[in-house]
Structure formats: C-alpha cells, structure tokens
Amino acid sequence: MQNLAISTSFVQAERHFSKSQRFVPVQPSQISEVLANHGLFLNHLKTGKARQQERAHHQTTIARYVARDSADMVRVMGDGSTLDLLVRAPQLSGAIELRLGFFRGVCANQWNAGKLVESVRVSHLGDCLSELNRAIPALVERRAEISEQILAMGARKVTGSEIAMLAERVATLRLAGTENPVNVQKLDLIRPRRSTDRQSADLFTVANVLQENALRFGIRYQQHALDNRGRPTMHNMTTRKVVETTGAAIDLTGKIWEEAAALLAS
C-alpha cells in the first residue's frame, strides 16, 4: 500500500461550528479502521482545499480502499486493476457515500458502473453510525460475490461463435434508439486495443474489450437518408464516444456485464 500523508480532515471528529446539533460528525479515519477489520486497506486519500481558513480542517475526503487479493484475482483483472471501495466523507454538506467498483488500471477501460457497482449514501443525521455499521459488511460481502464472478469469468474460455453473439448483443445495446442502422460493423467491437487483451480469450477479457470499444471507439454503420434532391441514399455513420460518468454509459456498462454474466451462467 502507498505511504499516505493523512490530512487533518481525515482525522477530524468535531462538528464544524456552522452545523446544527442535528449534524452527526463522522471521523473518516474511523471508517478506515472498520474497513481494515474487514480486509480493505486505505490505498489513496484525497482531501479538498478550503477557500476559507476556518474550514481547512473540515474538508471532504475521498478515500480509496483495496484488498490484498489473491494472485488469481490479480492475474484475471490485469496489472494495476483493482476492485475498489471509494468512500466520500464530507464534513460540511452532503452525505457520506460508499461506492464499490472495478477499476481496470490507469488509462484503461473501467468496469465502474451499472450492475457491477454498489453505492450507499448515509446522511449525517440520526443514527448514521449504525447505518454505516450495517452498510460496510454488506458492501464487503458484495465485493466477495463480485470477486468470485470475476474469477469465474477469467476461467471461462469463449469460442468464436460466442464472441460474435456477444458482439451482436452489445451492438444492439449501443445502437438502441438509432433509427434504422444497417451494415453494422460488429468487428469494430471485437478488436482488442491493448496487447494484453490479445493474449487471452476468456470471458472477462472479451467483455472488457466489447465494453471499451462500445463506449470509447465507436461502431461504424450506415443509415438510410435522402440527398438534397430527395433521392434515397446511404450515409456512413459511427457512434460517438460515451463519457463514462453519464447515465447512458452507466446503463450500457451494466447491460454488457449482464450479458457476460448470462453467458457465464449458461
């Protein structure tokens, strides 16, 4: 794990004077201790910068927690990839958020949306500490379930016909709402962009390739149209890049994961 410079906001346990008595302060470092007891350890910490000096020690912290996964998990996910729990802990406004997601490494596509993610929000009101104590074990259990699924996908080899079937379904998902697409170039989805992805035909790798291409690199297709004289013609089109943080990307990613999971279960 990284050597982290722990911020004053991360260890802050006092309520800011601007908050009412209804506001329940939560010390982010205490969340870290609970997660460590569940096998998740702090790997990265980011703290917001205060515009006012009086708020310097009450800034939002975003902490990233990872487990010491087995060698098999590291092999399947790829170097630098992790199944993370992100904890956003504001001290002044907003709710505490715990977000579980798969990150495929620096500058790589990310399984961090849709079905693969669990996200829990806990308000700084009432019995929020008990809510956190209930939420954390549930997320840890969910992480274990996802880990098992990733390992199973990594062990599942896919045939050429199965890859073609998945590409067909992903193309249909990506072009949903597009009017009359024809001659869809599904091979655009299958082509690996990274050398590591060319080395394996397991379900986990193939699904990541399909997801990355569908979101980032686009699919070529043609569309019926009329020219300026009103005569029927065909236009060459391509899907645009989808920003990974949008609802459309989250929905598409979740559906692609579901398609891969369905093939795994078949």
N, C-alpha and C positions, 0 to 999 in steps of 0.2 A: 504494500500500500504506500501511497505517497506521504511524504512528510508535509503536514499541513500547518499553516500559521492560523491558529484558532483566533477568531475575531471576538471582540467584546460582545457583539450582538449574539454570537453563538452561545455564549455562556450567561447571557442576561436572563435573570429570573424575576426582575422587578417590573411592575406596571408603570408605563410612562405616565407622567402627571396629567397629560391631556386626556387620558382614558378614564371612563367612569368605573365605579365599583363593580359593574356587571361584567367588565372585561376580565377574563381569566388569563393571566400571563402563563405561557408555557416556555420552559427553558429548552431551546433546541438541543443542547448537549445532553439533556436527559433522554430525549428521543434517541440520540445516538447510543447511549448506554443500553437502552432497551433493545434496540436493533442488534447490537453486538451480542446480546444474550441469545438472540435468535440466529446468529451466524452471519449477519450482514454488517460490514465494516465500512466506516467513512473513508471514501476514496478521493473526494473532491469537495471543496467548500467555496462558495461564492457569497459575498456579502455586499449589499447595496451601499452606495455612497450617499451620505446625508447632505442635503442642501443647507440644513440648519445645524449648527454645532450641538444644540440641545437635543437633537435626535440621533446623534452619531452612534450611540450605544444601543439603539433600538431599531436597527435596520433589518430588513428582510434578509434571511439567509436561505440559500438553496444548496442543499447537501445531497451528494450522490453516494449511495451505498451499494457495495458489491459483495458477493460471497466468494470464498475460496473454492471455486468449482473444481470438479474432478477433471482429470486430464481428458476424458472422453468428451465432456462438455466443451472444453476449450478447443478440442480438435474439430468438433462439429460446427461450433459457432464461428471459428476462424480467429486468427490472431488479432488481439485488440478489441474483440467484441465481448459484450457483457450483457447480462440480464440484470438491469439496474432498478433500484428503488430510489426515486428522487423525492426529497422532502422539502417543500417550500414552507418556511415558517416566518410569517410576517409578525412584527411586533407592534405595528401601529394601525393597520387596516387590512381587511381581508381574512380569509380562513386559512387554516393550515391545510396543505394539500399533500397527499402521499400518492405518488404515481409510479406504477410498475411498468417497465417497458424493456424491449430488447433493442440494444444499440449495436449495430454491426461494425463498429470501428470507425476511426477517423476517416472522413471523406468517403464513406461507404453508405450504401442504402440502409435504411433503418426500419426494422420491424418495431416501430414505436407507436403504433396507432391501431384503432379498431379493436378487434376481438382480443388481441394479444395484451392489451393494456387494462389494468385495473386502476381506477382513480377514486380516491376517497377524500372528501373535504370535511373538516371538523372546525366548527366555529369556536371562537374564543369566548363562548358563553356557556353558562350552566355547568354541567358535569363533563366538560370537554376532555378531561384527563381520562375518565373512564371510557369515553368514546375512542380515544387514541389506543387505550389498552385493549379494546376489542378489535380495532381495525388492524393493528400491526400483526397479530398472529394470523388473521385471515389473509392478509397480503403475503405473508411468508408461506402459508400453505398454498396459495395460488401460484407463487413463484415455483414451488416444488412441482406442481402439476405441469406448468409450462416447461420446466427443465426436462421432465420425463417425455413430454411431447416432442421437444427439440431433439432429444437423443433418439427417439423412435423414428423421427423423420430422417435423421442423419444415417440411420441404419437401413432405411428403405430405399433400395435402388429402383429407379424408374426406367421403363422402356421407352423407345422412341414413340410408340403409339400413345403412351400415357402422357409424354411431354406435349405431343401435338394436341391431345384432348384438353390438357390444362391451358395451353396457349389459346385454343379456341374459346374456352370459357372466359379467360382473362380478357381477350379481345372484345367479347360481347359485353363484359362488365365495363370496360374502359369506354366503349362507344355507345353505351346506353344514353339515349336522348339525342344521338346524332341521327339526322334524317337520311335514310336510305344509303348507308355506306355500302359500297361494293368493292370487290377485288381487294379485300383487307389483307395486308402483308403480315401474316402471323409470324413469319420468320423473324421479323423485327423484334418480337418479344423474346424469342428463344436465344438469340445471340448473346453469349456472355461478354461482359465488358472488362472483366478482370481475369488475369491469368490464373488466379486461384480457383475461380469458378469453372474454368475449363478442365480442371483436374478431377472432377467428381460429378457423377450423375445421380446423386442421392436427392431425395425429395426436398430436403431442407434447402440445399443449394439451388435447385431448379426453381423452387418457389420464390427465393430471393431474387434470382435473375429476372423472372417474369414480373415481379413487383417493381423492381428498379426500372426496367425498360418501360413498363406501363406508365410509371409516374414521371420519369425524367427524360427519356429519349424519344418517346412517341412511336406511333404506329402509322404507317402510310396506308392510304386507302383512296378510293375515288368516289365521286359524288355526282349524281345527275344534276344538270343545270341547263339554263338557256343562255345562248350567246346574245349579243346586242341586237341581233335580228330576230330573236325569238326562236331560234333553231335549237333542238336538243344537242347537248354536248356533255363531255365528262371533264370534271375538274380534278386535278391531282391534289390531294389534301394530306395533312399529317396532324396527329393530335399534338397539343401543346403540353409543355411541362406543367405538372401539377405541383404546387407548393405543398410540402409535406405537412405543414401545420394547418391546412384548411380542412373544412369538414368533408369536402369531396375526396381528399387524399386519405383521410381517416376512414371514411366509409369504404373506399376502394381497397385499402390495405386490409381491413378486416374481412372483406369478402374473399380476397385472394387467399388469406390464411384459412378461411373456412373451406375453400376448395381443396387446398392441400390437406387439411385435416380429414376431409371426407374421403380423399383417395387413400390416406393412411388407414382409415377405418374399414375400407372396402376389402 
